[in-house]
Amino acid sequence: MAKVIMVQGTMSNSGKSFLVAGLCRMFKRMGFKVAPFKSQNMALNSFITKDGLEMGRAQVMQAEAAKVAPDACMNPILLKSLHQIPEVR
């Protein structure tokens, strides 16, 4: 069975994503097989994967820290707020 670490915080923008990136790199250097995962994310700044799917940029940074290719399975639900989407005229 795989060992799992969950990082939780009390608010947005508290540094969880950067902490996880650091943990990914540290565990990768220690020889562990590492992959970040965030079940849902709300962000407009998304990344397009090689297979044409979108995922949050923070999870891409974490994948790079873990030295694995970004995969939309690492961030399966990407929410985009209608209030933040620029209006096209």
N, C-alpha and C positions, 0 to 999 in steps of 0.2 A: 504494500500500500504506500502511496506517495505521501510524503510529509508536506503539510501545507501551513503557510503563515498568512494570517489575515491582518491587514492594517486598517484601523478604523480611526475616524476623527469626529470631532463635534461640530465641524463647520466646513464650508468650502474654503479653498485657498489657504489651508492651514499647513501645506507642505507634504501631504501624504504621498502624492505622486513622485516627488523628488526623493523622499525617503525610500519608497519602493524601488526606484531606479538604483539607488545606492545599494540596497539589499540585493537586488538582482546581480549587480556587478560583483559584489563581495562573495556571494554564494557561487557564482560562475567561476571566479578565481580560485575558490576552494575546491572546485571539481564537481560541484553539483549540477544536475540538469535543471535549468531554470526557465520558466516562462511566466510572464506577468498575465494577470487576468483582472478585468473590471467588468462586472456583469452589465452595468448600464452607465452611460455617461451623457451629460448634456453639454454640448459644445458646438459652436459653428465652425471652428477651425479644425476641420477633419483632414485626414490623410487618405489617399486612394491607394489601396494595396495593389499588388501585381495582378490579382484576379478581378480588379475593378470594384471592389467593395470599399466601404468607408469605415474608418475607426478613428478614435480620438488620438490627437497628437501626443498626449501624455503617455498613452500606452505604446505608441511607436518609440518614444524616447526610452521607455522601460525595456522594450524588446531589444533596442540597440545596446542598452546597458547589459542585457543578458546574452548578447551576441547571437540572437536568433532573428529570423526574418519576421517582420510584422505580419500578423494574420488576423483577419477580422474576427476569428473565433476568440481572440484575446479580449475583445470588446464587442460582444454580440449585439448590444442594444445601444445605438447612438441617437439620442434625442436632440432635435433642433427646435429651439423656441421660435414661435411665429413672431414674437415681439422683437427678436434680435435680427431677423432676416431682413436685409435691405429691400425696400420696395422697388420693383422694376417698373420703369415708366416708358 
